[in-house]
Structure formats: C-alpha cells, structure tokens
C-alpha cells in the first residue's frame, strides 16, 4: 500500500509535460530551448573553436541563439595559444558562426594576458575579434586601457583603437 501511495504522489508531482505543453511554455519568439550546450566547430580534421553555455534559446526565423553564461575557446591561435572567452550572455548566429558576447567579458590568452570589456564580437569567417567598448588589457609587465579593440587571429595582431593609456610595471 505504501509503494502505491508513493508512486501516485511521485506521478502526480513529477509528471512529464507533453511535447505540445513544452512548446506552449516557450516564449513566442523561441523555437527551441536547451540547457548545458556544448558545440565544437571543426575545420578539416582539427577543432577550431568550442562554445559552451548554461542555456540557449534559438530563434530560427532570425537564425540566432541567445546564450547565458558563455564560455568559448579558440584553439591553437599561434602566439596567443588557446584563447578563453567568458561572458554573462551572448548570441550565436548560426548561418555565419559569428558570436557576440556581452556582460563582464573576459578574454585570456595562453600566454597569461587577460582582456576585460563589456562587449565583444567574433567574426568567424574573418577570424577577427572586435569591440567598441572600453577595454583593459593586463599582462605581468603592463596594463593598457583604451576605447575599442581589433584582434586579427590570422595576422596575430591586436590593436586598441583609441584613447590608449599604458602603465608599465617594474619600471
């Protein structure tokens, strides 16, 4: 008798929604919502970048996904090494593979530098990272602050676009 009562209580409190009910629970503009997403883009036989997020809400009409608690890794970026990017939220544009990150963006290189800003954009085809926000680059020997950023991964070149202030450590 106890087993039957426990089974009924579990069934009543934890019954699974039907597919129709799940679809109706989604906001109007969202076609699919997923938790704990892990996506890796490959080029040929090597992994190029990996995108992880706590949650993703995809809008197929716009071909974009809203991301929360984002972690992205760009692999084998020459002198930069592996580049780790994190942000509170972001967007992934499925047609282009481009990624926009927003909110407490942190970029760390394999060499130990760290970049901090509030907004960052990754152009997948051009292999270009850009930002229009204030940026702060920190390494063991210096700190650089400025407005805007452009990083060409192909050329291994980073440019802070304006209002640049540099502080050298140990001088």
C-alpha positions in Angstrom: 0.0 0.0 0.0 2.8 2.4 0.9 4.5 1.7 -2.5 1.3 2.5 -4.3 0.8 5.8 -2.4 4.4 6.9 -3.0 4.1 6.0 -6.7 0.9 8.1 -7.1 2.5 11.1 -5.3 5.6 10.9 -7.5 3.5 10.6 -10.6 1.2 13.5 -9.7 4.0 15.9 -8.7 6.6 15.0 -11.4 4.5 14.1 -14.4 6.3 14.9 -17.7 4.7 17.5 -19.9 3.6 16.5 -23.4 5.5 17.9 -26.4 2.6 20.3 -27.1 2.8 21.6 -23.5 6.5 22.1 -23.7 6.2 24.1 -26.9 3.5 26.2 -25.3 5.8 27.0 -22.4 8.4 28.6 -24.7 8.2 32.3 -25.3 6.6 33.3 -28.7 9.9 34.0 -30.5 11.8 30.9 -29.3 11.7 27.7 -31.3 13.9 25.6 -29.1 15.5 26.0 -25.6 18.3 23.9 -24.3 20.4 23.7 -21.1 24.1 22.9 -20.9 25.0 23.3 -24.5 28.5 22.3 -25.8 29.2 22.9 -29.5 32.6 22.5 -31.3 33.3 23.8 -34.8 35.9 21.9 -36.8 37.8 22.8 -39.9 39.0 19.7 -41.7 40.1 17.3 -39.0 41.0 19.8 -36.3 38.8 21.6 -33.8 38.8 25.3 -34.3 36.6 26.7 -31.6 34.2 25.4 -28.9 31.2 27.2 -27.5 29.6 26.2 -24.2 26.6 27.9 -22.4 24.4 27.1 -19.4 21.3 27.8 -21.6 20.5 28.5 -25.2 17.2 29.8 -26.7 17.2 29.6 -30.5 15.1 31.8 -32.8 15.0 30.0 -36.2 13.4 32.9 -38.0 16.4 35.1 -37.1 18.9 32.2 -37.2 20.3 33.3 -33.9 20.6 31.8 -30.4 20.5 33.7 -27.1 23.2 32.3 -24.7 23.6 32.6 -20.9 26.9 32.1 -19.0 29.0 31.7 -22.1 32.4 30.1 -22.3 34.2 30.0 -25.7 37.6 28.5 -26.6 39.5 29.4 -29.7 42.1 26.7 -30.2 45.7 26.9 -31.4 45.9 30.7 -32.1 49.6 30.8 -32.8 51.5 33.1 -30.3 48.2 33.7 -28.4 47.9 30.0 -27.7 44.4 28.8 -26.8 42.1 31.8 -26.1 39.4 31.5 -23.5 36.4 33.9 -23.6 33.7 34.2 -21.0 30.7 36.4 -20.7 27.3 36.6 -18.9 25.4 36.4 -22.1 25.8 36.3 -25.8 24.4 35.5 -29.2 25.4 32.8 -31.7 24.5 33.5 -35.3 24.0 30.0 -36.8 24.4 31.0 -40.5 27.7 32.7 -40.1 29.0 31.1 -37.0 29.7 34.6 -35.6 29.4 35.2 -31.8 28.6 38.3 -29.8 29.4 38.4 -26.1 28.0 40.9 -23.6 28.4 41.5 -19.8 31.7 41.1 -17.9 33.6 39.7 -20.9 37.0 38.2 -20.1 39.5 37.0 -22.7 42.5 35.1 -21.5 45.4 34.0 -23.8 47.6 31.0 -23.4 50.5 33.5 -22.6 48.7 34.8 -19.5 47.3 38.1 -20.7 43.8 39.0 -19.8 41.4 41.4 -21.5 38.4 42.8 -19.9 35.4 44.6 -21.5 31.6 44.7 -21.6 31.0 43.8 -25.3 32.9 41.7 -27.9 32.2 40.4 -31.3 33.8 37.4 -33.0 33.7 37.2 -36.9 34.1 33.5 -37.7 34.9 33.9 -41.4 37.5 36.7 -41.0 38.8 35.3 -37.7 38.5 38.7 -36.2 37.7 39.8 -32.7 36.4 43.4 -32.2 34.9 45.6 -29.5 33.6 49.1 -29.4 33.5 49.2 -25.6 36.2 50.3 -23.1 38.9 47.6 -22.9 41.6 46.8 -20.4 44.5 44.5 -21.2 46.6 43.2 -18.3 49.8 41.3 -18.5 52.6 40.8 -16.0 54.6 43.8 -17.4 51.9 46.3 -18.3 48.3 47.4 -18.3 46.7 49.1 -21.3 43.3 50.8 -21.3 41.5 52.2 -24.3 38.4 52.5 -26.4 37.7 49.7 -28.9 39.7 46.7 -30.0 40.6 44.7 -33.1 42.4 41.4 -32.9 43.3 39.6 -36.2 43.8 36.0 -35.3 45.3 35.2 -38.8 47.8 38.0 -38.5 48.4 37.6 -34.8 47.9 41.3 -34.3 46.0 43.2 -31.7 45.2 46.9 -31.9 43.5 49.1 -29.3 41.7 51.7 -31.4 41.6 54.9 -29.3 42.2 56.8 -26.0 45.1 54.5 -25.2 46.7 54.7 -21.8 49.6 52.4 -20.9 51.1 51.7 -17.5 54.4 49.8 -17.4 55.1 47.7 -14.3 58.6 47.3 -12.8 60.0 50.5 -14.4 
